């Protein structure tokens, strides 16, 4: 794939408001898209995400009244993904999740683990001043989720699949519904955003963006 083909995919991608319900994205393709999310980078390599692929029509219908930004997507998307971010208690340096990730998944030796734990704690406490501010901590974890979100939407566009990122929902009410339905278990995760995938029902208007000179500054 050359550079012009990649830029074509970026031009192709748009926030699709309604999908063609008669055209289904294949399981193989959505698994490819989700894999690009799983392989995405995150600050300190913490992977503070979970992707819930919500195919249950009844739960989708229950989310409709509290998801004003997904009125067209919830009923028509081939796949509707709830992107979750880990809550603040899970993101502290000595949390079970972080320590297990570094010990068991990344197989860090004890001396590296000790140094990384101290560095990460300092980052949270003084560099970004996140400790003690639960909202800021959750939003910081959500920023990592958005990296994965962008990669998933780009990979979808590269293979001709449409998507739409969604923030138009009542977070507390949506989470309450997911808890009632057994989708959200425990208190480890909250909703960062939602994203829908499918094939467009109609062609969008031409993409517009600010000029490159307005958004890119070179410092020599």
N, C-alpha and C positions, 0 to 999 in steps of 0.2 A: 504494500500500500504506500503510495507516494504522498507528499505534502498536500497537493491539491485535492486529493481524495479525502484526506482528513479534514481539511477546511470545508469541503462540500458537506461532510457529515455534521459539522458545527452549524452550517447554514440550514441544513435539513431539520435539525433539532428545534423544536418549539414546545411551549407548554400546551399540550393537547387537551382541550376542554371536554371533548367527547370522542370516544373510540367507536370503530365499526364493530358492533357485537357479532357480526357474521364472520369476522376474520380473527382467528385465534393465533396467538403467539405460541410456538411450540414449547414443550417442556425443555427440550435441549437448549433452545435459545434463552429462556429465562434462567436456566441454571448457569449458562455462560455469563449472563449479565450479573447474577448474584455472586459468581466467583470473582468478577472484577471488583465487586464491593469488598468481599472478604480479603482480597489480596492488597487492598488499598493501604497507603501509609497513614500513620497516626502519630501524634506527639508522644515521644518516649516509647513508641511501638506498643501502646496500651490497648489498642483494638477495643475501645469502650462501646461496642455496638452489638446489636442483635437485629436481624431482619426477619420480621414475621410476614410470611406470604399469606395474605388473608383471602382465601377462596370461598369461604363460607358465605353464601348469599344472605342468610338471615342476619348474620352479624354485620355484614355490609349495610343492610337496610337499617339496622339499629343505629349505625353511625351516621346515617344521612342527616337526621335532624340536628346533629351537633357538629356537622362538617360542611359549613357553608361554601367552602372552597372546593368541595369534591362532589358537587351535585351531579355533574355530568360524568365524572370519572368512576365513582363507586359502582354505578349500575352497569357500566359498559366496558371497563378495563378487563383485558384478559387476565392480568395479574395486578393485584393491589398490595403494596408492601408497606407495612408499618415499620419505620426505622426507629429503633429504640436506642437510648443512650443510658449508660450506667449512672446511677445517682451518686451524690457526693460521698456517702459512706464507703462506697465501693472504689472510690478513686483516690483515697488517701494512700500515702506511701507504704504504710504497714497493713493495709487491708488484706484480707485473705485472698481476694481476687488478684491484686497486684503482685503479691508475694508468690502466689501459685503460678501466675503467668511467667514471672521471671525465673522461678526455680524449675518448674515442671515443663513448661512449654519452650522457653528459650534456653533452658539448661545452663544458666549462668553460674560460674563458680562462686563460692562464698565471698571472696574478696571483692569481686566485681559487683555482686549483689549488694553488699554493704555500701559500697561507694555510690552505686546508682540510687539506692534507697535514700541516702543522705542528699544527693544532688536533686532528686525529684522532690523531696520534702522542702528543700530550700526554694526550688522553683515555685512550688505552690504557696509557700509562706511569704516570701519576700519578692521574688522576681515578678510574679504576676499577681501577688496579693489575693489569692483565691481562698485560702483557708479561712473558715469562719463565715463565709458568704455562700450559702447553699445555692442560691440562684445563680451566682457567677460560676460556681463549680459545675453545675449542671449544664449551663450554656457553654462552658469550655469543653466539656465532654461532647456536647452536641456539635460543636465546631468540627470535631474529628469525624463525626458521623456524616457531616456534610461533604467532607472530602470523598468518602465512599459513595455518597449520593451522586456527586458530580461524575465520578468515574463510571458508575452504573448507567447514568443517562447518556454519557458519551459513548460507551461501548454499545448501548442499544442503538444509538443513531448510526454508528459505524456499520451495523448489520441491517439498517433500514427499519428499525422498530421505534415507534413513538413513545413519548413519556411525558409526565407532568409532575413536577415537585409540588407538594401541597403543604401549606402552613395555615390554611383557612379552616381551623377547627377549634372547638373549645377543649383545651387540653385536659382539664380536670374531668369534664363529663365524658370525653372519649376514653380516658383511662379507666373511669368507673365502669363503663360498658365492657371494656376488655377484661377487667377484673371479674365482673359478674359472669362473663362467658368463659372464664378460666384461661384466657389467653395471657393475661398478665398475672404472674404468680409471684408471691413474695413482694419484697420492696426493693429489688435490685435495679429495676429499670423504669424509665419514664419515656413518653413519646417525644422524640426529637422532631420528626417530620413524617410525612407520608409521601409515597411516590407511586404513580400508576403507569402501567405499561400496556401497550396495545398497538393497533393500527388506526391511523387517523380516519375519521369519518368524512372529512372534507379538507380541502387544501387551505392552509392558513394564509394570511396576508404576508407580503414580503417582509423579511426580517430587517429591522432597523437598529442601528447602534450608533453611539457617539463616535466621532472621528478618532482615529488612533492618536493624533497629536493632542487630543483633549484628555486622554487617559494614560498615556505612556510618557514618562519623563526620563531622559537619559542624563546621567551625571558622570562627567568624565574627570 
